[in-house]
């Protein structure tokens, strides 16, 4: 790592975040490292959108600092409106807070910026399916079901 490169520190922060998020390292070890790396990136260049995103993700996922996370995502998007990862992770944040229509709109913006990104396309589909409310007849009653339940129900076979 180039110790003078803010972009390198932001990338390192993302690596530590993924290690903790996906279970390759204890979150109690990885997220503090991710935060330190993101803060170092911001010390070097506080206009680097990616560094703000890196810090915001940890604030959301590990520290549960919802206000700080939102401020970080918004700052990242202010600095670089075309930052697809910022839009993707901000959409996930919005969904966590129950702000589903905003989450879907943000994910759609990310998809328009990078239509070939499979992770973004999957997020759009997941958000739309998860929050769709569909009436399903089970036995003699109508119930509201999520889009994912409806998808499973439709694929059950006859």
C-alpha positions in Angstrom: 0.0 0.0 0.0 1.2 3.5 -0.8 1.0 5.2 2.6 0.4 8.5 0.9 -2.5 7.4 -1.3 -6.0 8.1 0.0 -7.5 5.8 -2.7 -5.3 2.9 -1.4 -6.4 3.4 2.2 -10.1 3.5 1.1 -9.6 0.3 -0.8 -8.0 -1.3 2.2 -10.9 -0.2 4.3 -13.3 -1.9 1.9 -11.2 -5.1 2.1 -11.4 -5.1 5.9 -15.2 -4.4 5.7 -15.7 -7.4 3.3 -13.6 -9.7 5.5 -15.8 -8.9 8.5 -19.1 -8.8 6.6 -18.6 -12.2 4.9 -17.2 -13.9 8.0 -13.6 -14.3 7.0 -12.5 -12.4 10.0 -14.3 -11.4 13.2 -16.2 -8.2 12.7 -14.8 -7.0 16.1 -11.3 -7.2 14.5 -12.1 -6.1 10.9 -14.4 -3.2 11.3 -12.1 -1.2 13.6 -9.4 -1.7 11.0 -11.7 -0.7 8.3 -12.6 2.5 10.2 -9.0 3.4 10.8 -8.1 2.9 7.2 -11.1 5.0 6.0 -10.2 7.7 8.5 -6.6 7.7 7.2 -7.9 8.0 3.6 -10.0 11.0 4.7 -7.0 12.6 6.4 -5.1 12.4 3.2 -8.0 13.6 0.9 -11.3 14.5 2.4 -12.7 15.0 -1.2 -12.3 11.3 -2.1 -15.9 10.0 -2.5 -14.8 6.4 -2.0 -13.3 7.2 1.5 -16.6 8.6 2.6 -18.4 5.5 1.4 -15.9 3.2 3.2 -16.5 5.0 6.5 -20.3 5.1 6.0 -20.5 1.3 5.5 -18.8 0.6 8.8 -21.0 3.1 10.6 -24.1 1.4 9.2 -23.0 -2.3 9.5 -21.0 -2.3 12.7 -21.3 0.8 14.7 -25.0 1.4 14.0 -24.4 5.1 13.6 -27.3 5.7 11.3 -27.0 9.5 11.2 -23.2 9.3 10.6 -23.7 6.7 7.9 -26.3 8.8 6.0 -24.0 11.8 6.2 -21.2 9.8 4.8 -23.2 8.4 1.9 -24.6 11.8 1.1 -21.2 13.4 1.2 -19.8 10.7 -1.1 -22.6 11.3 -3.6 -22.2 15.0 -3.4 -18.5 14.6 -4.3 -19.1 12.0 -7.0 -22.7 11.5 -8.2 -21.6 8.8 -10.5 -20.1 6.6 -7.7 -22.0 3.4 -8.3 -20.8 1.7 -5.1 -22.0 4.7 -3.1 -25.4 4.5 -4.7 -25.6 0.7 -4.2 -24.6 0.8 -0.5 -26.8 3.9 0.2 -29.7 2.0 -1.3 -29.0 -0.9 1.1 -28.8 1.6 4.0 -32.2 3.1 3.0 -33.8 -0.3 2.8 -32.5 -1.1 6.3 -34.3 2.0 7.6 -37.6 1.0 5.9 -37.2 3.8 3.3 -38.0 1.4 0.5 -39.1 3.6 -2.3 -36.0 5.7 -1.8 -33.9 2.6 -1.7 -35.3 1.3 -5.0 -34.8 4.7 -6.6 -31.2 4.8 -5.5 -30.6 1.3 -6.7 -32.1 2.2 -10.1 -29.8 5.2 -10.3 -26.8 2.9 -9.7 -28.1 0.5 -12.4 -28.4 3.3 -14.9 -24.8 4.3 -14.2 -23.5 0.7 -14.6 -26.1 -1.5 -16.4 -23.7 -4.4 -16.6 -22.9 -4.6 -12.9 -24.5 -7.9 -11.7 -24.4 -7.0 -8.0 -26.4 -3.8 -8.7 -28.9 -5.6 -10.9 -29.3 -8.2 -8.2 -29.9 -5.5 -5.6 -32.6 -3.9 -7.8 -34.4 -7.2 -8.2 -34.0 -8.1 -4.5 -35.4 -4.7 -3.3 -38.3 -4.8 -5.7 -39.2 -8.4 -4.9 -38.6 -8.1 -1.2 -40.8 -5.1 -0.7 -43.6 -5.9 -3.2 -46.8 -6.7 -1.4 -48.8 -9.3 -3.2 -52.1 -10.8 -2.1 -52.0 -14.6 -2.1 -54.9 -17.0 -1.6 -53.9 -19.7 0.9 -56.7 -22.2 1.7 -59.8 -20.0 2.1 -58.0 -16.8 3.1 -56.2 -14.0 1.3 -52.9 -12.9 2.9 -50.2 -10.4 2.0 -46.9 -11.9 0.9 -43.6 -10.6 -0.1 -42.5 -10.9 -3.7 -39.9 -13.6 -2.7 -42.6 -15.7 -1.1 -44.7 -15.3 -4.2 -41.8 -16.3 -6.4 -41.3 -19.4 -4.4 -45.0 -20.2 -4.4 -45.1 -19.8 -8.2 -42.1 -22.1 -8.7 -43.4 -24.9 -6.4 -44.7 -26.9 -9.3 -48.1 -28.6 -9.7 
